[in-house]
Amino acid sequence: MDVTLSPKFLIPLIRISYSKKAPSFACIDDIEAKFKDHYGKIYTDAQLYNVEVLEAEKKAEKFGKEVGQISSGDKKYEVRKVRLDSDDFQEKQFYLQSILSFFIDGASQIEANAFW
């Protein structure tokens, strides 16, 4: 199984391959359905993913307001402030939170709240 996340919005491309299929009597989970339950929408076609996701990300505006810059050697990085209640950030933060459990043991998603 290969899971690729887009660089800006972390939208998943799922590719599942195998050399041998389990017998029909085996009780096997539908991995693709599990990912759909977790992410909502996934892509399984790389060409469609390139057109609909990666090309759209190239044109997408950056989130939030620039509040500064950080330089490290010859590289410069923008520091941006983003509000959780911002409409354009809501869908994107869902994908960001959906990868928490891969990196932080016991992590759970956080409800968007004006008090955060």
MOFENBEL-V688202 format. One record per residue. N is the residue number from 1. RES is the residue in one letter. BURIAL is I if it has 24 or more other C-alpha atoms within 12 Angstrom, else O. D_FIRST is the distance of its C-alpha to the first C-alpha in Angstrom with 1 decimal. Layout:
# MOFENBEL-V688202
N/RES/BURIAL/D_FIRST + N/RES/BURIAL/D_FIRST
This chain:
# MOFENBEL-V688202
1/M/O/0.0 + 2/D/O/3.8 + 3/V/O/6.6 + 4/T/I/9.9 + 5/L/I/13.2 + 6/S/I/16.4 + 7/P/O/19.0 + 8/K/O/21.8 + 9/F/I/20.6 + 10/L/I/17.0 + 11/I/I/16.0 + 12/P/I/12.2 + 13/L/I/10.5 + 14/I/I/7.3 + 15/R/O/5.8 + 16/I/O/4.5 + 17/S/O/6.2 + 18/Y/O/8.4 + 19/S/O/11.8 + 20/K/O/13.6 + 21/K/O/13.8 + 22/A/O/15.3 + 23/P/O/19.0 + 24/S/O/20.2 + 25/F/O/22.1 + 26/A/O/19.2 + 27/C/O/18.6 + 28/I/O/14.9 + 29/D/O/13.7 + 30/D/O/12.5 + 31/I/O/9.3 + 32/E/I/10.0 + 33/A/O/13.6 + 34/K/O/12.9 + 35/F/I/11.5 + 36/K/O/14.5 + 37/D/O/16.8 + 38/H/O/15.8 + 39/Y/I/15.9 + 40/G/O/18.2 + 41/K/O/17.1 + 42/I/I/13.8 + 43/Y/I/13.3 + 44/T/I/11.2 + 45/D/O/13.8 + 46/A/O/13.9 + 47/Q/O/17.7 + 48/L/O/18.5 + 49/Y/I/16.6 + 50/N/O/18.7 + 51/V/O/21.8 + 52/E/O/21.6 + 53/V/I/20.0 + 54/L/I/20.5 + 55/E/O/23.9 + 56/A/O/25.0 + 57/E/O/24.1 + 58/K/O/26.3 + 59/K/O/29.2 + 60/A/O/28.7 + 61/E/O/31.4 + 62/K/O/30.9 + 63/F/I/31.1 + 64/G/O/34.2 + 65/K/O/37.3 + 66/E/O/37.5 + 67/V/O/39.4 + 68/G/O/39.3 + 69/Q/O/37.8 + 70/I/O/36.8 + 71/S/O/37.3 + 72/S/O/35.8 + 73/G/O/37.3 + 74/D/O/36.9 + 75/K/O/34.2 + 76/K/O/35.0 + 77/Y/O/33.0 + 78/E/O/34.1 + 79/V/O/34.4 + 80/R/O/34.1 + 81/K/O/35.1 + 82/V/O/33.2 + 83/R/O/34.4 + 84/L/O/32.1 + 85/D/O/34.4 + 86/S/O/34.1 + 87/D/O/32.9 + 88/D/O/30.9 + 89/F/O/28.9 + 90/Q/O/28.1 + 91/E/O/25.0 + 92/K/I/23.6 + 93/Q/I/24.3 + 94/F/I/22.3 + 95/Y/I/19.0 + 96/L/I/20.3 + 97/Q/I/21.0 + 98/S/I/17.7 + 99/I/I/16.0 + 100/L/O/18.9 + 101/S/O/17.5 + 102/F/O/14.8 + 103/F/O/17.8 + 104/I/O/20.9 + 105/D/O/21.3 + 106/G/O/23.0 + 107/A/O/22.7 + 108/S/O/23.5 + 109/Q/O/24.0 + 110/I/O/27.5 + 111/E/O/29.7 + 112/A/O/31.2 + 113/N/O/34.8 + 114/A/O/37.8 + 115/F/O/38.7 + 116/W/O/35.7
